[in-house]
């Protein structure tokens, strides 16, 4: 079979390909090769910038950068063709660039391509670079949009009272806007934590000591060179003490942070799903859509269910990546190589989930009548308020009095509460204060969003 959206084994490259096309430039084989070419070219130019090599006048920086800026599928196929001979993916990139330089008339300077480097100096800069740009250019903007959407919903529903539920049971009322702000605060907090984790890179030769660089030019400060190149030219953070590979601790921390973000989103999806089940929200109906193959009346909360499923897959992958990548036998084993090629998988599932969450939030319609009815049918929740005021008034055993009235009763209505208040041995002013409390107004402080 020819590979296409119908024959692809993974739904990432099959069913969902159209939704994930923007991620291909980072996580596809084409994308990885392009980032490798970019690192090799920038390293070559940096050698010239630092006066370690001299380039022929005809070899211009703009022409060299055009190799990766204008990188095409034909270029990638050419590199894959070279790889069939070399059986080494990074070496194939080196030979490809040497062909390009020879065509420019670079002469002997072609041998400075990949000077003193091992393949992981390229892989462990190319991968964090593509990972950084995928997060900053694709993933985080979508996540920020969801946070902004939630904040907008919170502001719109700032004054909507909601029957809270703790342990699944009716509890002290809250405000719908505030409950949404819980998720805004959680997500923003995790985004801040994620932003503090550096995008780490390894760049130091075969086993991290600049051995080849130092033996060729022993008086040159190669540590400073490596730091200037990785930190200033690539915008990453070079780890100072490494083996042949980057130790991936920061990358693992990013995976764990993204996993927490996904966990918060799962929590959000389940809460919204429950509110839809309770009819606090209805959903906009799209012409032509079917909710069930058998039950025509249904409008299923599929967006939140799909999101939850994709978030779960992503977290399982993040869990493996963060647990495996920081472990490598002695100075190098290859177990990280295959694993590292899959960093795009959990982000792709997370990306799909964000799309589903955004779509689902956009379909929600507030059913204020149902919320009001639930509050009216649960007058027992004002018991906390009454017993607290009675404590203030030094009334004897107020908690026990309210417990006897409300605990385990099938139904407690307004009349039951007001009759109880009338029997209390307190003054008329306090009784008036107690009777003014309702499930609709016992909602606590007014938060500013």
N, C-alpha and C positions, 0 to 999 in steps of 0.2 A: 504493500500500500504506500502511496505517496503521503508524506507528512502534511497534514493540514488540520484545520480546526476540528474536523470530525474524526480524524485518525490519531490525533495526539493522545498519548497515554495519560499524561497529566491534564486535569481540567484547567490548570494554570495556563497551559499553552493550547488548550482546546476550547472548551465551552466558554471560558472567561477571558480568552485572549484579547478580545476587543476592548474589554474594560482595563486591561493591564498593559496595553501597547506602550504607554509612556514609560514603563519600567524597563522595557527591553534594552534601551540605550545604556542602562547600568548593569543589568544582571545577565544578559544573554552572553553567549560565547563571543559574539561580535563586540559587545560592550566591554568585556574583560580584555579582549585583544586590543581594542582601541585605547583603553586606559594604560595598558602596558606600553604601547607605542608612545603615548603621551609622556610617560615617565622617562623612557629611554631618550626621547628627543630632548626633554628639558634637562636631563642630566648631562647630555652631550653639550648642550648650549651653556650649561653652568660651568663645565670644565673650561670652556673658552672664556667665559665671563671672568673666571678666577685666574686667567692667564696661565693655566696649566697646559693648555694646548692653543695652537693658533690655527684658525680656519682659513682656507683659501678665500680670497675676496669674493669669488663667485658664489660661495655658500652663504646665503643670507638667512638670518634668523626667521624672518617671515615665511620664507619658502620651506624651511624645516618644520615650523609649527603648522604649516598648511597640510603636512602629511597626516597629522592627527585631527586637525580641525575639519579637513575635508575627507576624512577617512570613509571609505566606501565598502559595501559588501564585497565588491571585486577585490579590494585590498585584503580584506579578511580571508577571502577564499585563496588568494595568493599565499598568504601566511600559512593557512591550513595545508596547502599543497607542499610547501617547504617542510612542514612538520611531518608529513608522511615519510620524508627521507630522514630528517634529524631524529624523529621520535622524541622530540623535546619541544614543548610549546614556546618557552621563552627564547630558546636558541633560534627558533624559526623567526621570531620577531627581530632578533639581532641581524640575521641574514637578510631579511626583508629591508631593513633600514640601510644596510650596507649597499644593497642594490640601488636604493633610492639615492644615496649619497654618490655612488659611482656615476649615476646618470647626471648628477649635478656637477661632476668634475671635481669631487672632493679629494681625490688623490689618496695619499697615505693617511689622511685624517680619518678615513673610514674605520681604522683599527681602534679608534678611541670610543667607538660605540660599545657600550657594556664594559668599559674599562674597569677592571678590578672587582667586578660585581659577581654575585651569585644570583641564581634565579629568584631567590626569596627577597633580595633587595628590590626586585621589580614587583613581585607578587605582593609583598607586604607593604608596598606603597600604593600600588595600583588598586588593591582591594579596599583599603581604608579610604582612599580617595573617592572611588565610585560609591562606596557605602555612605560617606559623608554627603556627597552631592545628591544621592537618592533620598536621604533623609531630609535634607534642607530644601531641596527643590520640588520633591513630589509628596513624600509622606507627611511631613510636619504641616505644610499648608492645608492639607485635607483635614488633619487633626484640629488645627486652629479653627477651621471653618465650623467644625462640629461644636467646639467650645463656644464660639460666637453664636451659633444657632441656639445652643442651650441657654446661654446668657440672655438672648433675646426672648426666649420662651419664659424664662424666670421673670424678666421684667414685665412681660405682658400679663402674667398670671400672679403678680406679686400679692394681690389682695384676694386670691381664691382660697378659701378655707378647705382643708382636706382632713378627713378622718385618718389619723395615723394608725398603724398597726404594728405592735411589737409582739413577737412570738405568734404572729398571725392573728392576734386578737385586737379588738378595738382599743385604742389608747388615746392619750391626750392629743387633741387636734393640732394640726400644723398648717403651714401654708404651702400650696403647691409650688409657688415660685421658689421658696426657700429649699424645698426638697430637691428641686432641679439644681439649685446653687451648690448643693452638697457635691454633685458630680463635677460641676465647674471647678470648684476648689480642689478636688482630688486630682482632676486631670491637669490643671495648671501647676499644681505642686509637683507632679511627676515629670511634666515637661521641663520645669526648672531644674530638677535633679538631673535629667538627661542632658541638659545643656551644659552642665558642669563636667561631664565626662569627656576627656580629650579623645580625639581621633588619633590613636597611636600608630606609629609605623616603625619598621625595622630597616635600617640602612647602615651596613657596616662591613660588607664583604662576607666571605665564606662562613666564618664562625663568629662574626660580630666584632672583630678587632681591627678592621681595615688592614689586614695582613698584606695583601697584594699592593694596596695603595702605598703603605708605609715602606715596603721594600723597594719600590720604584722611586719614591720621592720622600725620603725619610725626614727631611726638614720641614715638610708641609704639615700644617695643623689640620689633619683629616677629620678629627672630631668636630672642630668648628665648621669645616666644610660641610660635613654631613648634616649638622644642625641647621646651618644656613639654608642648605638646599631643601631639606624636608620641611622645616618650620616656616621658612619665609617664601620659598618658591612654590611649594605644594600646599601650604596651609594646614599641614598635619603637625603632630608632635613626635619627634624622634625619641625613641627609648634609648637610653645611654648604655645599658648593659644587657646584651642579648646573646642568644646562641645564634644558630644559623637562621632562626625564624623569630618573628615577633612573639612575645609570650601571650598575647591575646587577652590579658586580664581586663583591659579597658573595654575591649570589644565584648567580652563576656558581661561586663557591667552594663553595657548598653543593651544587650539582649535581655538581661534581667529587668532593666528599667522599662523596656518596651513590653515585656511580659506583664509587668504591673499595670501599665496603661491598658493593655488588653483585658486584664482581670477587672479593672474598673469599668470598662466598656461592657463586659459580660454582665456585671452587676446592674448597669444601666439598662441593658436589653431585657434582663429578666424582670426588673421593676416595671418597665414600660409594658412588657408583655402581660404582667399581672394586672396592671391598671386597665389595659384593654379588655382583659378577661372580666374584670369587675365593672366594665362599661363606664369607667371614668373618662375614657377616650373612645371615640369612634374614629374610623379611618375613611379618608376620602376614597371614593370609588372611581376607578378608571374604566372608561367605556371599553368593553371587549374583554376585560380581564375575568378570569375564573378563579374563585376561591377554593372550590372543591370539585373533583370530578364527579361526585355523587350528590352533593348537597348544595344546590344553587344559591341558598341564602347566605352562605358563609363569605366573610371578608377576613381572611386569615392574616395574622401578624407576621407574615413570612419574612419581611425585611429584618426584623429583630431576631428571628430564628436563624436565618441565613448568616447574619452577622455573628451570632453566638457560635455557630458551627465553625466558621472560618477563624474566629478568634481562638477557639480551642485548638484547632490544628496548628495555628501559628505558635501558640504557647508551648505545645509539645515539641515543636522544632526548636524554638528558642531554648527550651530546657536542655535539649541534647547539645546544641551548639555551645551554650555557656558552660556546660559541664565537661565537654570533651576538649574544646580548643585549647584551654590553658595547659593541657597535659601533653608532653612530648618527651620521648625517651632521650636522655642525655642531650647532645647538641642538635639532634634532628631525627625525626622519623616522618614518614609521609602520611600519617593518619590525618593530618590537618588538611591535606591538599584537596581530597575529594569533598570533605565536609565543608571547607571554605567556599567551594563553588556553589553551595546551596544557601548562602546567606540571603539570596533574593526570594527564596521560597516562603519563609515566614512573613517577610515584609509584603509579599504579594497577597498572601491570605489576609494579612492585616489591612491592606489597601482595599481589598474586596469588602471586608467588614465595614470599613469606614464609609464606603459608598452605600452599603446597605443601611447603616445607621442614619446617614444623612437623608436617604430616601424615605426611610420609615418615619423619622421625625417630621419630615415635610408633609406627611399624610395624616398627622394627628389632628383630630377635632375635639375640642373640650366639650364634655357632657356635664355642664355645671349642675343640671337638674339632678342627675344621679348622685353627684357628690353631696348636694344639699339634702337629698333624701336620706343618705346614709348617716349624715350628721344628725338629722332630726330623729332617726331611729335608734340613736345611741346616746341618750342623755346620761347614761351612767358615767361617761367620760368626764363629766364636770365634777365628779366626786372628789377628785384630787384638789380642784380649786376650792371647793367648799371646806374640806377638812383643813386646808392650809390657812384659810382665813380664820377658821375656828381656833386653830393653834395660836394665831396672832392675838385672838381675843381671850386667850387662856381658858378656852372651853375644855372641860375634862374629857379625855379619851376621844378626840374627834375622829381619829382614824378608825377606831373600832366601831364607832357609831355608823360611819359611812360604809364600812365593810359589811356590817350586818344588813344594811339596806340594799347593797348592790351586788355583792359577790355571788356569782353563780346563778343569778336571776335571769330568766329568759328574756324579760323585757322590762326596761326601766324608762318611763316617759317623763315628759315635762311635769305632768301632774304629780307623779310620785316624788319627784325632787322638790317641788314647791310645797307639797304637803309635809314633807320631812322638815323643810326649813321653817314652816309655820309652827311645828312642834318644838323647835329649839328654844332653849331658855336664853335668848339674846335679845338686844333691843331692836326696835323697829328699823333703825338706820342700817344695822348689820343685815337684817332680814332682806331689806330692799337691795342691798349690795349683792347678797347671795342670789336673789331671784333674777338679777340682771345678767348673771352669767349663763351663757348658752353654749352648746357645742359649736355654734357658728362664730362666736366671738372669743372663745377661750383658746386663743392661738399664740399667745406669748408676745414677745417684743416685735416691733416692726423693723425688719432688717433693711439696710440700704444696699442695693445691688449696683 
